Amino acid sequence: MTVAANIVVGLVALLHLYFLVLEMFLWDKPAGLRAFGQTLEKAQATKVLAANQGLYNGFLAAGLIWGICLGVNGTPIKVFFLSCVLVAGVYGAITASQKILYIQALPAAIGLALLALS
């Protein structure tokens, strides 16, 4: 189970690196506009906020990668950062879009479950 847990944790980290790129660098580009269903005008008006949000997603990814790099000693770190991702995903689903529940919160919950079973 440990290998499966680390694979899921790694995938969640990669997902958040992807969010970082979308929010920090592609927010007002065609890929960012499509991903978030925004108009160019709205994206330009919120670009600085999105970049800040992207930076936070990068910190989540860094924490998860750190936990993986520590091996068995990184389990508490992985649990902490996956919990942060889960809470952010649930909050995002409540306040922004229900899709976030499946894209962000569900993978984190699966990672937490696999860690608990390891």
ZIBEL-V871205 format. One record per backbone hydrogen bond with DSSP energy under -0.5 kcal/mol. CO is the residue of the C=O (numbers start at 1). NH is the residue of the N-H. If there is no record, write none. Layout:
co=CO nh=NH
co=CO nh=NH
//
This chain:
co=1 nh=5
co=2 nh=6
co=3 nh=7
co=4 nh=8
co=5 nh=9
co=6 nh=10
co=7 nh=11
co=8 nh=12
co=9 nh=13
co=10 nh=14
co=11 nh=15
co=12 nh=16
co=13 nh=17
co=14 nh=18
co=15 nh=19
co=16 nh=20
co=17 nh=21
co=18 nh=22
co=19 nh=23
co=20 nh=24
co=21 nh=25
co=21 nh=26
co=26 nh=29
co=26 nh=32
co=29 nh=33
co=30 nh=34
co=31 nh=35
co=32 nh=36
co=33 nh=37
co=33 nh=38
co=39 nh=43
co=40 nh=44
co=41 nh=45
co=42 nh=46
co=44 nh=47
co=46 nh=50
co=47 nh=51
co=48 nh=52
co=49 nh=53
co=50 nh=54
co=51 nh=55
co=52 nh=56
co=53 nh=57
co=54 nh=58
co=55 nh=59
co=56 nh=60
co=57 nh=61
co=58 nh=62
co=59 nh=63
co=60 nh=64
co=61 nh=65
co=62 nh=66
co=63 nh=67
co=64 nh=68
co=65 nh=69
co=66 nh=70
co=68 nh=71
co=70 nh=73
co=71 nh=74
co=72 nh=75
co=74 nh=78
co=75 nh=79
co=76 nh=80
co=77 nh=81
co=78 nh=82
co=79 nh=83
co=80 nh=84
co=81 nh=85
co=82 nh=86
co=83 nh=87
co=84 nh=88
co=85 nh=89
co=86 nh=90
co=87 nh=91
co=88 nh=92
co=89 nh=93
co=90 nh=94
co=91 nh=95
co=92 nh=96
co=92 nh=97
co=97 nh=100
co=98 nh=101
co=98 nh=102
co=99 nh=102
co=99 nh=103
co=100 nh=104
co=100 nh=105
co=101 nh=106
co=104 nh=108
co=105 nh=109
co=106 nh=110
co=107 nh=111
co=108 nh=112
co=109 nh=113
co=110 nh=114
co=111 nh=115
co=112 nh=116
co=113 nh=117
co=114 nh=118
co=115 nh=118
//
